[in-house]
Amino acid sequence: MVNAAPTDQHHTAAQLATGVGFPLPYGATVIDGGINFSVFSNHAQACTLVLYRPGEPEPFAELPFPDHYRIGNAFAMQVYDIDPATTEYGFRMAGAHDPENGHRFDDSRVLLDPYAKAISGRDTWRAENPLKDTPYPYRARVIQHEFDWEGDTPLHTPLEDLVIYEMHVRSFTAHESSGVKERGTYAGMIERIPYLKELGVNCVELMPIFDFDEWEHWRKNEETGELLVNYWGYSTVGFFAPKAGFAAGDEISELKALVKALHQNGIEVLLDVVFNHTGEGNENGPTISFRGIDNQTYYMLTPEGYYYNFSGTGNTFNCNQPVVINFILDCLRYWVTEYHVDGFRFDLASILARNEFGAPLEDPPLLKALAFDPVLGKSKLIAEPWDAGGLYHVGAFPSYGRWSEWNGKYRDCLRKFLKGDAGQVEEMIQRLMGSPDLYPDRGAIASINFVTAHDGFTLADMVAYNDKHNEANLENNQDGFNDNNSWNCGVEGVTDDPAINALRRRQMRNAFTMLMVSMGVPMFLMGDEVARSQNGNNNTYCQDNALNYLDYTAKETNADLFRFFRLMIAFRMTHPVLRGSYHPRFTDYNKVGVPDMAWFSTEKFETGKPDERLTIAYFLGGAYAKGGLAQDNDIYVMLNMHWDDQPFDLPKLPFDRHWHVAVNTAADSPDDIAEPGQEKPVNAKGGKIKLKSRSVMVLIAK
């Protein structure tokens, strides 16, 4: 069946002056005297441009594209004497409705332009869309935008020098304690940049800010009256459009102002981007854009015309189809050029390495194109190297010398070692070195090290819960990870037992210290620095409430922990020997008198790997900082995850230098970490030092 173009148009091409458009760039482009519209479809037989006034349910014009306005498979039209500021638009696509062969054309629907730079209908967070019951609730806006960047450019901070703070824009200031004028917005985040500066992070990784619909799959908790919504935003509606609901005013200007302000404070901006699927879901989901424009091109389809679901959300984007490759490249280039972002983290990135039938590719065209694209040449590219279909690429993601990876093996091993699981030392040694077993040729900067992220427990919950408690999500606690490698330290959840609370505190300090002294690129979750808890919920994707918000009063109630995080970050940034981009060689290859790195056992002074136990000790030669290009103190790290105190040998130093304590997680604040320059000499006898159970100590030589 072929759907004919609609006949009940308000205007015709003869009544509104039009002309043949140019096919590139796609989308709506303001030109002298009008607007150029261009949209691609490989299989549509006809296309109609539908024009609206803002807020009006009915279009003011519907303009079919004449055959000679079609250039190849691009429909291109120039429309004259219309005001971009008062024009919204969409497309009707006519063609075969033949799902078994992958075609789902329906010209009764008005479709969103995949290249829409701004989208109306979701302008205010959780406000009801007044157009939700119309055929076209998400409306592409035509933008004309000027912004004074004042010379701003991406910062290009070396990867090894980053400390990444994963965060949600709304969560950062939605709590009333944030004290900002516009809570939960880009503008509110600008007001709270001093908090980030005080903490010391130099990179934020923003959870999705591409336009999405928070009302997707919403439901109500009948007991509490609370609404559960699509809070995290991993369900993109518009890939070029910033989430308007995160803005107090004009989202484009406000987001650019945020990026500029962060850059002015030395903080890079990474975007968490979702190209593995879209908000259209499976065959039962809404038709918003891609499905109605060219379903067969944009999605991976089974031989029966259904949707492959390697994303776990109903559909899978056909990422290695040439048209889709260009779409993704165009999108990322736009965010780099128009918004000055510094890089991207790709959600479920293993999908980006699958072919149209879902089979893994050895040389994925998309990943290769992203790695070698000129515009993206200095952008950070970070993969979440797995997907919901079972493809697990940690250590094997096609990198082309450019990609880094969320190192899930680092997270899992550190958590197991932290809670005292046997058999972790050999792997933990690899993780501390930047995982040379996983990245032998790519160096430590291939490893994004993390203990916590938005998926899973917060740091405080990781030491307070053995099991997830996701009942508030109304999914019978079936959602979220079951294998959390967590330990509640003796009691499940909140307790007033001072010994257990002290142990939990120490375990949080242990975890963060290990993260900060590991080679590779550290990342941690917003709120871990103040013991933010989600009450054991490890999948708060639907919670628009205190479970996700950062409560700034916790900075005072947990001032000792915030101080520890602040000074631990400062310690890493002060000591370049911790931030090498390459793996250590365990030799004195520059003939400076000490090796770049050496391992020590806990019982006798000797180099080499320690026996399988719950203790690790290693020496870093300061003369080898940055491969010998920088000078630093020698550093000695001792990790004791045993439930008993353990003796450690101290490496000998030249007579004019002595070991000083920089970090001792067994001590109470403020003795748990020293202010820079105020490190106290080690009190040790016979060249040995005893570490308290479940503690970490870091020494510097001076």
Secondary structure in CASP SS format (residue, H / E / C, confidence):
PFRMAT SS
TARGET T0000
AUTHOR 0000-0000-0000
METHOD secondary structure of the structure
MODEL  1
M C 1.00
V E 1.00
N C 1.00
A C 1.00
A C 1.00
P C 1.00
T C 1.00
D C 1.00
Q C 1.00
H C 1.00
H C 1.00
T C 1.00
A C 1.00
A C 1.00
Q C 1.00
L C 1.00
A C 1.00
T E 1.00
G E 1.00
V E 1.00
G C 1.00
F C 1.00
P C 1.00
L C 1.00
P C 1.00
Y C 1.00
G E 1.00
A E 1.00
T E 1.00
V E 1.00
I E 1.00
D C 1.00
G C 1.00
G E 1.00
I E 1.00
N E 1.00
F E 1.00
S E 1.00
V E 1.00
F E 1.00
S C 1.00
N C 1.00
H C 1.00
A C 1.00
Q C 1.00
A E 1.00
C E 1.00
T E 1.00
L E 1.00
V E 1.00
L E 1.00
Y E 1.00
R C 1.00
P C 1.00
G C 1.00
E C 1.00
P C 1.00
E C 1.00
P C 1.00
F C 1.00
A E 1.00
E E 1.00
L E 1.00
P E 1.00
F C 1.00
P C 1.00
D H 1.00
H H 1.00
Y H 1.00
R E 1.00
I E 1.00
G C 1.00
N C 1.00
A E 1.00
F E 1.00
A E 1.00
M E 1.00
Q E 1.00
V E 1.00
Y E 1.00
D C 1.00
I C 1.00
D C 1.00
P H 1.00
A H 1.00
T H 1.00
T C 1.00
E E 1.00
Y E 1.00
G E 1.00
F E 1.00
R E 1.00
M E 1.00
A E 1.00
G C 1.00
A E 1.00
H E 1.00
D E 1.00
P H 1.00
E H 1.00
N H 1.00
G C 1.00
H E 1.00
R E 1.00
F C 1.00
D C 1.00
D C 1.00
S C 1.00
R C 1.00
V C 1.00
L E 1.00
L C 1.00
D C 1.00
P C 1.00
Y C 1.00
A C 1.00
K C 1.00
A C 1.00
I E 1.00
S E 1.00
G C 1.00
R C 1.00
D C 1.00
T C 1.00
W C 1.00
R C 1.00
A C 1.00
E C 1.00
N C 1.00
P C 1.00
L C 1.00
K C 1.00
D C 1.00
T C 1.00
P C 1.00
Y C 1.00
P C 1.00
Y C 1.00
R E 1.00
A E 1.00
R E 1.00
V C 1.00
I C 1.00
Q C 1.00
H C 1.00
E C 1.00
F C 1.00
D C 1.00
W C 1.00
E C 1.00
G C 1.00
D C 1.00
T C 1.00
P C 1.00
L C 1.00
H C 1.00
T C 1.00
P C 1.00
L H 1.00
E H 1.00
D H 1.00
L C 1.00
V C 1.00
I E 1.00
Y E 1.00
E E 1.00
M E 1.00
H C 1.00
V H 1.00
R H 1.00
S H 1.00
F H 1.00
T H 1.00
A C 1.00
H C 1.00
E H 1.00
S H 1.00
S H 1.00
G C 1.00
V C 1.00
K C 1.00
E C 1.00
R C 1.00
G C 1.00
T C 1.00
Y H 1.00
A H 1.00
G H 1.00
M H 1.00
I H 1.00
E H 1.00
R C 1.00
I H 1.00
P H 1.00
Y H 1.00
L H 1.00
K H 1.00
E H 1.00
L H 1.00
G C 1.00
V C 1.00
N C 1.00
C E 1.00
V E 1.00
E E 1.00
L E 1.00
M C 1.00
P C 1.00
I C 1.00
F E 1.00
D E 1.00
F E 1.00
D C 1.00
E C 1.00
W C 1.00
E C 1.00
H C 1.00
W C 1.00
R E 1.00
K E 1.00
N C 1.00
E C 1.00
E C 1.00
T C 1.00
G C 1.00
E C 1.00
L E 1.00
L E 1.00
V C 1.00
N C 1.00
Y C 1.00
W C 1.00
G C 1.00
Y C 1.00
S C 1.00
T E 1.00
V E 1.00
G E 1.00
F E 1.00
F E 1.00
A E 1.00
P E 1.00
K C 1.00
A H 1.00
G H 1.00
F H 1.00
A C 1.00
A C 1.00
G C 1.00
D C 1.00
E H 1.00
I H 1.00
S H 1.00
E H 1.00
L H 1.00
K H 1.00
A H 1.00
L H 1.00
V H 1.00
K H 1.00
A H 1.00
L H 1.00
H H 1.00
Q H 1.00
N C 1.00
G C 1.00
I C 1.00
E E 1.00
V E 1.00
L E 1.00
L E 1.00
D E 1.00
V E 1.00
V C 1.00
F C 1.00
N C 1.00
H C 1.00
T C 1.00
G C 1.00
E C 1.00
G C 1.00
N C 1.00
E C 1.00
N C 1.00
G C 1.00
P C 1.00
T C 1.00
I C 1.00
S C 1.00
F H 1.00
R H 1.00
G H 1.00
I H 1.00
D H 1.00
N H 1.00
Q H 1.00
T H 1.00
Y H 1.00
Y E 1.00
M C 1.00
L E 1.00
T C 1.00
P C 1.00
E C 1.00
G C 1.00
Y C 1.00
Y E 1.00
Y C 1.00
N C 1.00
F C 1.00
S C 1.00
G C 1.00
T C 1.00
G C 1.00
N C 1.00
T C 1.00
F E 1.00
N C 1.00
C C 1.00
N C 1.00
Q C 1.00
P H 1.00
V H 1.00
V H 1.00
I H 1.00
N H 1.00
F H 1.00
I H 1.00
L H 1.00
D H 1.00
C H 1.00
L H 1.00
R H 1.00
Y H 1.00
W H 1.00
V H 1.00
T H 1.00
E H 1.00
Y H 1.00
H C 1.00
V C 1.00
D C 1.00
G E 1.00
F E 1.00
R E 1.00
F E 1.00
D C 1.00
L C 1.00
A H 1.00
S H 1.00
I H 1.00
L H 1.00
A H 1.00
R E 1.00
N C 1.00
E C 1.00
F C 1.00
G C 1.00
A C 1.00
P E 1.00
L C 1.00
E C 1.00
D C 1.00
P C 1.00
P H 1.00
L H 1.00
L H 1.00
K H 1.00
A H 1.00
L H 1.00
A H 1.00
F H 1.00
D C 1.00
P C 1.00
V C 1.00
L C 1.00
G C 1.00
K C 1.00
S C 1.00
K E 1.00
L E 1.00
I E 1.00
A E 1.00
E C 1.00
P C 1.00
W E 1.00
D C 1.00
A C 1.00
G C 1.00
G C 1.00
L C 1.00
Y E 1.00
H C 1.00
V C 1.00
G C 1.00
A C 1.00
F C 1.00
P C 1.00
S C 1.00
Y C 1.00
G C 1.00
R C 1.00
W E 1.00
S E 1.00
E E 1.00
W E 1.00
N C 1.00
G H 1.00
K H 1.00
Y H 1.00
R H 1.00
D H 1.00
C H 1.00
L H 1.00
R H 1.00
K H 1.00
F H 1.00
L H 1.00
K C 1.00
G C 1.00
D C 1.00
A C 1.00
G C 1.00
Q C 1.00
V H 1.00
E H 1.00
E H 1.00
M H 1.00
I H 1.00
Q H 1.00
R H 1.00
L H 1.00
M C 1.00
G C 1.00
S C 1.00
P C 1.00
D C 1.00
L C 1.00
Y C 1.00
P C 1.00
D C 1.00
R C 1.00
G C 1.00
A H 1.00
I H 1.00
A H 1.00
S E 1.00
I E 1.00
N E 1.00
F E 1.00
V C 1.00
T C 1.00
A C 1.00
H C 1.00
D C 1.00
G C 1.00
F C 1.00
T C 1.00
L H 1.00
A H 1.00
D H 1.00
M H 1.00
V C 1.00
A C 1.00
Y C 1.00
N C 1.00
D C 1.00
K C 1.00
H C 1.00
N C 1.00
E H 1.00
A H 1.00
N H 1.00
L C 1.00
E C 1.00
N C 1.00
N C 1.00
Q C 1.00
D C 1.00
G C 1.00
F C 1.00
N C 1.00
D C 1.00
N C 1.00
N C 1.00
S C 1.00
W C 1.00
N C 1.00
C C 1.00
G C 1.00
V C 1.00
E C 1.00
G C 1.00
V C 1.00
T C 1.00
D C 1.00
D C 1.00
P H 1.00
A H 1.00
I H 1.00
N H 1.00
A H 1.00
L H 1.00
R H 1.00
R H 1.00
R H 1.00
Q H 1.00
M H 1.00
R H 1.00
N H 1.00
A H 1.00
F H 1.00
T H 1.00
M H 1.00
L H 1.00
M H 1.00
V H 1.00
S C 1.00
M C 1.00
G C 1.00
V E 1.00
P E 1.00
M E 1.00
F E 1.00
L E 1.00
M C 1.00
G C 1.00
D H 1.00
E H 1.00
V H 1.00
A C 1.00
R C 1.00
S C 1.00
Q C 1.00
N C 1.00
G C 1.00
N C 1.00
N C 1.00
N C 1.00
T C 1.00
Y C 1.00
C C 1.00
Q C 1.00
D C 1.00
N C 1.00
A C 1.00
L C 1.00
N C 1.00
Y C 1.00
L C 1.00
D C 1.00
Y C 1.00
T C 1.00
A H 1.00
K H 1.00
E H 1.00
T H 1.00
N C 1.00
A H 1.00
D H 1.00
L H 1.00
F H 1.00
R H 1.00
F H 1.00
F H 1.00
R H 1.00
L H 1.00
M H 1.00
I H 1.00
A H 1.00
F H 1.00
R H 1.00
M H 1.00
T H 1.00
H C 1.00
P H 1.00
V H 1.00
L H 1.00
R C 1.00
G C 1.00
S C 1.00
Y C 1.00
H C 1.00
P C 1.00
R C 1.00
F C 1.00
T C 1.00
D C 1.00
Y C 1.00
N C 1.00
K C 1.00
V C 1.00
G C 1.00
V C 1.00
P C 1.00
D C 1.00
M E 1.00
A E 1.00
W E 1.00
F E 1.00
S C 1.00
T C 1.00
E C 1.00
K C 1.00
F C 1.00
E C 1.00
T C 1.00
G C 1.00
K C 1.00
P C 1.00
D C 1.00
E C 1.00
R C 1.00
L C 1.00
T E 1.00
I E 1.00
A E 1.00
Y E 1.00
F E 1.00
L E 1.00
G C 1.00
G H 1.00
A H 1.00
Y H 1.00
A H 1.00
K H 1.00
G H 1.00
G H 1.00
L C 1.00
A C 1.00
Q C 1.00
D C 1.00
N C 1.00
D C 1.00
I E 1.00
Y E 1.00
V E 1.00
M E 1.00
L E 1.00
N E 1.00
M C 1.00
H C 1.00
W C 1.00
D C 1.00
D C 1.00
Q E 1.00
P E 1.00
F E 1.00
D E 1.00
L C 1.00
P C 1.00
K C 1.00
L C 1.00
P C 1.00
F C 1.00
D C 1.00
R C 1.00
H C 1.00
W E 1.00
H E 1.00
V E 1.00
A E 1.00
V E 1.00
N E 1.00
T C 1.00
A C 1.00
A C 1.00
D C 1.00
S C 1.00
P C 1.00
D C 1.00
D C 1.00
I E 1.00
A C 1.00
E C 1.00
P C 1.00
G C 1.00
Q C 1.00
E C 1.00
K E 1.00
P E 1.00
V C 1.00
N C 1.00
A C 1.00
K E 1.00
G C 1.00
G C 1.00
K E 1.00
I E 1.00
K E 1.00
L E 1.00
K C 1.00
S C 1.00
R C 1.00
S E 1.00
V E 1.00
M E 1.00
V E 1.00
L E 1.00
I E 1.00
A E 1.00
K C 1.00
END
